[in-house]
Amino acid sequence: YGETEDYDVTVLAPPACPSVSGLVASGITTTTANLNWVLGCTETEWRVLVNTSASPPASGGNLQSILTYAATSLLPNTTYYAHVRAVCGAPVSAWTTVSFTTLAAVPVNDNCSGATTLVCGQTATENTSAATSDAAMGFCGVGSGGAPSLGVWYKFVGTGDDVQVSLCASNFDTKLHIYESLDGTCGTLTCLDSNDDGPLCPASQSSITFSAVLGTTYYFLPGGYLANTGNLEINISCIPPGVITWLGASTDDDDLSNWSTGAIPTCSDDIFIPLTPNSPTFDGAFECKNFGIASSVSPTITLTSTLGVCGDVSMSNGSSIVGDGFMSLNGTNGGVNFAGALNPSVENLRLTSNYTFTGNVNVTNVLQLDGGNLNTSGGTVTLKSDVAGTAYLDDWTAAGGTFSGNLRQERYITSGVPGGIAVGQRLFGSAVSGGTVSGLNTTYAGYSAGTGQVIPLTSCDPNNLNSNSPYSNLFEWNEDATFLFSCYQSGWFALDAASSALTPARGYSGWMNAGSTISVTGPPNTGAVSYGALSN
């Protein structure tokens, strides 16, 4: 009835310095947290570093002689990573990491007396998770908002325009209340309107359109339905008087009933696209004089043909123009300016006349200079990049033109490194002159050996460097370098990514995360780029 079994038992040497265990964060406030851990073995010292990077550092950290650490001077509502390693004399353990998020601070505009002032075209954001209740304002007898709950306050001085207030980009179920003040203060408020789920927002967010009397002070109270809180975004769009307004009964730009005058606009007419149930699709040649679009994540205008602008352009935060067609700035009726905001975007943008850009504008496919010059001295044009592709500047296929000012070129990082590794070295060149690169992995950004020429081993081992070699998250290839020990690795020079200006025609290598986006900003490289004699 018995049985026997044979086992092989292998006894391994313990690690030179075991890692700590039981790392936890407790007592978390808006700006502090306490860290505790269990020692790995018999060590009496530990290195502790708290930052916002999930990747453990290469070195560094505060030296501790007790099993606890008080993290201070933190930012509210921010996710941090606590990295702890044991110090066993010369050897050290691997890092142990835990994440925690600090509490949100009560917003400065939590009460009416601290209301933040907004103006036309402005977008404001606020996390409302620490907002207090405004239920004492009572039931609003106008609209669908009822009584307010947890919210924050803004104020606005009337411009005489029709004003759209929208919370469409907020990530929680919202309410919106608008109050009119008799004397500009919080003591004489009358509820003007309220809304639960707005007719202009696609989900359970709120919006109100009202006619603002010139000089009258209005108070906006955006908050949550019941006890909902989250990331609030409030957008203010003012519809200028005297413009032809898109009404949005359908998406057809040729439908006369979609325009406030009952007629199709021409190169002599100013138009404004407010927030409506349906945004226009321009499927044929269309022209207007001055072009304006509301501030929100919507509307998104679709172009399958050409939208010609004879005058100036004003695009507010979050607005976008997509499709295979072009927005063409022809300037035939006095147009010289393109006013952007935080992140409006155009898929295909063409200039056949000279324009000056102010604010920020994103281009998602092509920026074409077709006889028009572009000046961005008052803002930045960003050529966007994502998994679908990278936008580019085209100043050669048509009549051409000159680009003056800064261009921000993005590059999305795929996982196309052998083995599909998430973090790795990737080669790149700069599309601009004199700019720095941002978005690199920061693990080796502050490497203790500093910057300078890479020092290989005398054996020229391709996978290892001298322990005293400089190292960084950014390297520049120097064709004129004197190779140490005849090793090609010493053609690379470690740079400080935060301060090193990139040179056109030089090759660079940087540590990059798959799925991240790096960018360079500066005057674009156009035409031939020359470089001196090369020796290697």
N, C-alpha and C positions, 0 to 999 in steps of 0.2 A: 504493500500500500504506500510505500514511500517513494520519493523521487529525489534526485539530486540535480543541481544546476551549477554550471560553472560561470563565474563572473571574472572579468578583468577590471581591476581597479587601478586607475592612474592618479597618482597624487602629484598635483602641480604646485609649484612655488606660489605663494600669495603675491598679489600685486605689490609693487614697491610702495605704493601710496594709494590705498583704497579710497573711493569716492564717498562723500557724505551721503546721508539718506534722510528721509523725513523732512525735506525742506518745505516750509509753509510760510505764507504771508498772512498776518493777522493784524487786528487793530487798524484797519485801513481807514484813512480819512481823505479829505480832499487833497492834502499835500504830504502826508506821511504814511508809513507802513512799518510794521515790525517783522523781522525775519528770524526764524528759528530753524535749527537743523540738528541732526544726530551725527556725532563724529564717525569717521570711517573706520578708525582703528584706535591708535594711541596718539595721534597727532595733537599738537597743542596750538596750532595756528591755522588760519584760513584766509583766503583771499575772497573778497565780496565786491561785486560790481552790479549796480542797478542802472539799466538803460532801457531804451525802447527797441532794441534789436533782439530778435529771437535767437540769433546766431551767437554762440559763446565767443568771447574775445580771444585773441591770440595770447595776450598777456595782460598784466596790470591788475587793478582791483585794490581795494583798501585792505590792509593787513589787520586781522582781528585775532584776539587771543581768548575770546569768549564765544559761546555757541548762540549768540544773538547779535542782531544788527538793526539799528534804527535808520531807516531811509527817510530823508527829509528833503524839503525844497522841491517836492514833486509838483506836477501840474494836475489840476482837477480833470476828472473824466478822461484819463489817459491810461492806456494799457502799457505796463512796464514788465520787464523781465529781470528777475534776480538770478545772478550767476554766482555760485559758490564752489570753491575747490579747496581741498585739503592741502596743506603745506607740510611735507614730511622732511624737513631739512632741504637737501638739494632736489630730490624728486617732488613732484606735485601730482595730484590726482587729476582725472578728467573733471570738467565742469559739470555741476548739477544745476538745472535751471527750473524755475517755476515762474508762472506769469500771474499778474494781478492787475486790477483796474481801480484807480482811485475814484473816490466819490465825486459826483458833479457838484459844483458850487452853485449856490442860489444866484440866479441871473441878476445882473445889475439893474435890469429893467423889470424886475419882478413886480414892482408897484407902479402905479400911475405916475407918482412923483418922479420916478426915475426913467420915464419913457424915453426911448431912443428916437431921435428925429430921422425921418425918411424923406426923400425927395423923389421926384419923377425919375423912372428908369432904374431905381435902386433895388438891389436884392440884399436882404439881411438874413443871417442864419443864427440859430440859437438852440442849444439843447435844453429842453424843458423838464428834464427828469427831476430837477430840484426846485421847480417852480411851486409857489404856494397857491392856495385856492383864492379865486376871485368871485366865489358864489355870493358874496355880500353885495355885489353889484345888482343882484336881483334879476328877475325875469324881464327879457326884452320883448316888448309887445309887437315888434316888427320883425318879419322874417321867420326863419325856421330854426334859429339858434337857441332859443329858450334862454336859460340862465347859463352864464359862463362857469367854468370849473378851474382847472390848473392852466394858467396862461401867463404871458408876458406882454409888456406894453410898448407901443410905438406911437409917435405923433407926427402929423402931417399938416402943413399949412396949404390951404386950397389955392390952386392956380387958375381957377376958372375953367379947367378942362373936365372932361369925363375921365374918371379915374377907375382903373381896374386894380383891385387888391386880391391877390391869389395866393393860396397855400398849396398849390398843386404838387410841388416838388417835396413836400414834407413826407416823412416815412411813417406817419401814424394817422389815426382817425382824428380829424380836427373839427373845431368850431371857430367861427370868426364873428366878432362883434365890433361895430363901428359906432363911436359916440361923437356927437358934436358938442363943442364947448362954447358957452355963451361969452366967456371972457378970456379964453385961451388957457385956463387953468383946469385942474382936475376937480375943482369944487362945483362946477356948473355943467356937468355932463348930462346929455340926453341921448338915449339910444336911437341912432339913426336907422340902423339895419343890422340884421344878424343872419348867419347862414350855417347850416350843418354840412350837408353834402352839396357843394356848389354845382351849378349847371355847366360850368366851364372846366371842371376838373374831371379826370377820367375815373377816379375811384372815390374814396370816402374822405376827400379833402374839400376845403371850403373856398369860395370866391364870392366877391361882391363887386358890382359896378355901380358907381354913384356919381352925381354931378357935384363937383367941389366948388363952393363959392369962393371967389378970390378973397384971400386974407383971413378966412375962417379957419380956426384950428380944429382938427379932427384927431381923435384918439382911436387907435386900432388895438384890439385885444384878441390876438390869436391864441388858441389853447386847444385842449383835447376834449373829445367827446367822452363823457363820464370822467374816468381817471386816466385816460390815455395820455402818454407823454412820449417824447422822442426828439428826433432832429427836425426842427422847424425851419422851413424856408419861406419867407414872405417876399413877394414880388410886387412892385408898384409900377404900373404902366399908365401914362397919361396920354390920352388921345388928343392931339393938337386940334384947335378949331380950324375950320376951313379946309380940312383935308377930306379926300374921298376915303371912306372907311369900308373895309371888308366886313360883310355881315355874316357870312358863313352858313347860309342855309344848306349849301352843298359844297363840294370841292371844286366845282366847275368854274374856272375863271372867265369863261365866255357867257355865263348866265348873268344877264343884266340885273336880276333880282339880288345877286350877291354883293352888289356895290351900292353904297348909300345914295348915289345920284341916279341910279337906274341906268347908267351908261358905262361902257368900257373906258377906263382911263387911257390917256395918251401921254406923250412926252411932255405935255404942258401941265399935267395934273400931278399933285402930290397925293400919295396914298399912304395909308397906315393899316397894318395888319394887327388887330387886337387879338386877345384870347377869345376864340369862338368855338362852338361845337365842331366845326369843320374848317380846317385850314386849306388854303387854295392849292390846286395843282395847275401849274402853267404848262399847258401841253401844246402851245403854239407861240409864235413870236409875240411878245408883249413888251410894252414900254410904259414908263412913267417918269415923272420928274423926280422929286425927292421921295425916297423910300424909307419907311419906318416900320419896325416890327416890335411887338410887345415883349415884356420881360417875363419869361417863364421857361419851364422845360418844354412847353408847347406854346405857340404852334410850331410845327415843322412844315415848312413849305417844300413842295415837291416840284422839281423842274424836269420836264422831258424835252424842253426846247430852250429858248433863250429868254431870260428876263433882263431886258435892257433898262438901265438906269441912266437917265439923262442929267440928273442932278446929284444931290448928296445922298448918303446912306447913313442910317442910324439903326444899329442892331443892339438890342438889349440882352442882358444876361440870360443864357440858356436857350435863346432862339437859334434855330438851325434851318439851313436850306440844303436839301439833299436831291439826289437824282442825277441822271446822265447829262442833263442840260447845263448850260452855263449861266451864271449871273454875270452880265457883261456891263462894266462901267464905261459908258461911252462919252459922258460929259458934254453932250451936245446942247444941253440947256443949263450951262453954268456949273456943272458938277465938278467939285475938286476935293471933297472931303468924305471920308469913311470913318464914322465914329463907332467903335466897338465898345465892349464892356468887359465883364470878367471872362466869359467863355462862349460867346456866340460862334457859330461855325457855318462854313460854306463848303460844299463838296467840291465844286468846280467854279473858280473865280477868274474872270478875264478882264484885263485892263486895255482898252483901246485909246484911253486918254489919261492924262496925268492926274494922280490922286495922292493925297496925304492921309495916312491912317493914324488915328489916335485911339487910345485904349488898346484892347487886345482882340485879335481875331484868329480863329483856328481854321485852317484849310485842311480838308480830309482827303483830297485826291490830287488836284493840280491847281497851282497858281500860275496863270499864263500871262506874260507881258506881251501884248500884241500891239505894239506901237505906243503903249502908255508907260510912263515912268511911275514907280512906286516909292514913296518916302514914308518910312516908319519911325521917324525921329520922335514922334509923340506916343509911341506904343510899340507893341511887338506882334509880329505875325508868326504863328506857330504852324509848322507843317507836321501834322499829326501822324502817328504810327500805331497800329494795333495788329492783331493776329491776321487781319484781312489784307494788310498792305501798308505802304508808307507813302505819304504825300510828297510831292516834289515841286520845285520851281522850274518853270519852262520859259526861258527867255531866248529860245533859238528856233523853234519850229514855225513861228509866225513872224511878224514884223520886228519882234524883239522890243527891248526897253531896258532901262536901268533900275536897279534896286538900291536905294539909299537907306541906311539905318540897319537895325539889327533884325536877324532872322533866327528863330528858334527851330532847330531841326530835331525831331524825335526819331528814335529807332526802337521798335519793339523787339525784345529778345526772345527768340524761340528756344526750344529745347534741342536744337540741331547740333549739339556737341556729341561726339562719339559716345555711345552708351546712354544718351539722353539724360546726362547728369543735370541736376537742378542748378548747381552753382559751378562756374568754371571760368577759365580765361578765354576771352574772345578777342579777335583782332578787329580793329576798326580804324578808319581815318576820319578827319574832321571835315565837315561840310562848310565850316565857317572859319574866319580868320580871327585869331586872338581871343577865342572864347575858351571857357572851361567846360568840363564835362560833369554832369550831375546824374544821379541815379545808379551809380556803381554800388556793388556790395561793399559794406564798410568794415568787414572783418579785419582786414589788414591795413586800414587807413592810417592807424597810429602805431605802426610796427616800431618797436623800440630801436631798431638799427638805423632808422631814418631813411633818407633818400640818397640817390647817387648811383654810380655804376655798380651793377650786379657783380658779385665776386663768386666765381665758380670754384669747385674743388679742383685741386691739381690734376685729379684723374679725369676731369671734364665729365663727371657723372651727369647725364641729362636730367636726372630726377631729383638731384640734391644740390644744395648750394653751401658755400662756406658759412659757418655759423655766425660770422661777423658781417655777412653780406647785407646791404640795404634791401629792404623789401617794402612793397606797398600794394594798394589795390589798383594802381595805374602805372604802366611802364611805357617808355618811349624808345623806339629803335633808332640808334645812332649809327648811320652808315660809316661815319668817319672815326668811330671809336677804335682804340687799340685793344685788340682782343687779348685778355689775360689768359695765359696758358693755352693760347690758340683755341679757346673755347668760345663758341658763338653766343653762349648765354651772356657774356660780358658786353655784347652789343646792346643789351637792354639797360635802361637807366630807370630806377624807381623814382616816381614823381609824387608830389603832394597834389592830389586830385583837386583839392579845394582852391588852390591858388595858381596852379600851373596852366599857362595859356598854351593851347594846342596850335601847332604849326601846320599849315597846309602842306600836303605831299609827304609828311612823315607818317610812319606807321605806329600805331599804339596797340597795347594789349591791356585789357581791364578785367577785373573780377566782376562778373555779372550773374544775376539770378534769372533763370528761365521764367518767362512771364512778366518780367519787369520792363520798364521803358527808360532808356537813357536819353539824354539830350545835350546838345551843344548850342550856344547862343553867341551870335556875333554877326559881322557883315558876311554875307554869303560869298563863297568862292564861285565866281562866274568867269567864263573864258578860260584861257590857258593858265595853268599853275606851274611856275618854273621853280626849280631847285638847283643848288650849286652842284659842283662836281662830286661824285660819290666814289668812295674807295673800296667799299666792301659789297 
